[in-house]
Amino acid sequence: MSLTREEVIHIAQLARLELTDEEIERYREQLSAVLDHVARLQGLDTSGIPPTASVLPPRTVLREDEPRPALPRAEVLANAADAQDGQFRVPPVFGERE
């Protein structure tokens, strides 16, 4: 599927992008190639493949969640950019407040 220049400009406007003429042409070619590849993939017969099939055995890379002692507060706050009253102090999100 080959995109037109107008379609690329429309997509860029939706994404709030300002593109040069050179970028529009480059993206037109690249996006068209992606759409062609997806169209080829859609043509594959995957009816015999279960949706969760994988060539790898199922396993988790996460360790068991086991309770253990926390780090000492002083050690944690030693890396803080700013701390106050035993807590991290961060700049206010909505305006200035002290």
N, C-alpha and C positions, 0 to 999 in steps of 0.2 A: 504494500500500500504506500503510495507516494503522496506525501503531504504537499499542499500548495503553499506558496509564500504567504498567502493571506491567512491560512490556518496557523502557521507558525507565529505570525504577528498576533493573531487572536490569543494563542496560548501564552505568548509573552506578556500580553496585556493582562490576562487573568493572573499571571504570576507577578505582576507589577515590575516587569523587566524592561529596560530600555536596551534594544539591540541595534547594532550597526547593520548595514546591508550585508557586510561580510559574515557577521554572526548569524543573521537570518538564514543565509544560504547554507552555512555550515550546519546549523541546527536542523534545517529542513532535511539535509542528507542523512544526518545521524539519526534523527527521530524516525525517518522513513525506514532506515535499515533496522531499527529496533522493532518497529511494527511489522516489517516483513518477517523477521525472525519469530515473533510471537505468532504470526499467522501460520508459519510452518509448524510450530509446536502444537497449535490447536488442531492441526490435521493428523496428529499421531493417535493411534488407537491405544488408549490406556484402560480399556474396559476390563482387562484381566489383571490389573494392578490395584491392590487395595489402597485406599487413600493414605494410610499411615505406613506404607511399605518403606523399608530402608535396607540398604545393603549391610548396615552395621547392626550389631546386637544392641538391644536397648540397655542403656546404663546411665547412671547419673555421675556427674563429675563433682557433685557437691558432697561435702563431708556431712556426717550426721550432726544434727543440731543438739549439742549437749551443753547444759549450763556449766559455766565455769566462772571463776572470780573475775570481776571487772578490773580494768587498769586503775591505778590510783589517780584521783582527780588531779593532783598536782602534776603528774606525769602527762596527762592528757592536755591540760591547759598550758603546759610548757611550750607547745607548738602553736598556740593560738596567737593570732595577730593582735587581739585585744581581749582581755578578760576582766570581769568585774563581779565581785561577790561570788566567786567560785563558778561562774558561768561564762560561756562564750559571749562576747559583746559584738554585735554586728550593726552596721549602719541601718537607720530606719528606712523602711520601704516607702512609706507614705509621708514624706515631709520630715521636717526637723522636730525632734522631741528629745528632751533630756529628762 
